[in-house]
């Protein structure tokens, strides 16, 4: 990745993934790695059995410790950087 605050550098500082959908609690879960954020998102999706259309705005967003958006987890668990590029 390009920047020090990007998704690839989640191991440098603690980040959080925001999870929110209709009928489930909104959560900010601390994560250290992008793949960890994906696993947390997928577990939340499975636990609360929601579809993509039920996700609230920002669900799956990854923020750094300053609250800056650094990535996103899509409904299928894929990891995207803040510019919308797939992270592999």
C-alpha positions in Angstrom: 0.0 0.0 0.0 1.0 3.6 -0.5 0.6 5.3 2.9 1.7 4.7 6.4 -1.9 4.9 7.6 -3.2 2.5 4.9 -4.8 -0.9 5.3 -1.5 -2.7 4.8 -0.1 -1.1 8.0 -2.8 -2.2 10.4 -0.2 -4.0 12.4 1.5 -0.6 13.2 -1.4 0.8 15.2 -4.7 -0.3 16.5 -7.6 0.2 14.1 -11.3 -0.6 14.4 -13.9 -1.9 12.1 -17.4 -0.4 12.3 -20.3 -2.9 12.2 -24.0 -1.9 12.0 -27.1 -3.4 10.4 -30.8 -3.3 11.0 -31.8 -5.4 14.0 -28.2 -5.8 15.4 -26.0 -3.8 17.7 -23.7 -1.2 16.2 -20.1 -2.1 17.2 -16.6 -0.7 16.8 -14.3 -3.8 17.1 -10.6 -3.2 17.5 -8.5 -5.0 14.9 -4.8 -5.1 14.1 -4.8 -6.6 10.6 -7.0 -6.2 7.6 -7.7 -10.0 7.4 -8.7 -9.9 11.0 -11.2 -7.1 10.1 -12.6 -9.3 7.4 -13.0 -12.3 9.7 -14.7 -10.1 12.3 -17.1 -8.7 9.7 -17.9 -12.1 8.3 -18.6 -13.4 11.9 -20.9 -10.5 12.5 -22.7 -11.1 9.2 -23.2 -14.8 10.0 -24.3 -14.1 13.6 -27.0 -11.6 12.7 -28.0 -13.2 9.3 -28.3 -9.9 7.4 -28.2 -9.2 3.7 -26.2 -6.5 2.0 -29.2 -4.2 1.6 -29.7 -4.3 5.4 -26.2 -2.9 6.2 -26.2 0.6 7.6 -24.0 3.3 6.1 -20.4 2.8 7.0 -20.8 -0.9 8.0 -17.5 -2.6 7.3 -15.4 0.6 7.3 -12.0 0.4 8.8 -10.7 3.4 10.7 -7.3 4.2 12.1 -6.8 5.4 15.7 -7.5 9.0 14.5 -10.8 8.1 13.0 -9.6 8.3 9.4 -11.1 5.8 7.0 -8.3 3.5 5.8 -10.3 0.7 4.2 -13.6 -1.2 3.9 -14.8 -4.8 4.1 -17.5 -5.5 1.5 -20.4 -7.8 2.2 -18.5 -10.8 0.8 -15.6 -10.2 3.1 -13.2 -8.7 0.5 -10.8 -6.0 1.7 -10.6 -2.7 0.0 -8.4 0.3 0.6 -9.7 3.8 1.2 -9.4 4.5 -2.5 -11.6 1.5 -3.5 -8.8 -0.8 -4.6 -9.0 -4.4 -3.8 -6.3 -5.5 -1.2 -4.8 -8.9 -1.8 
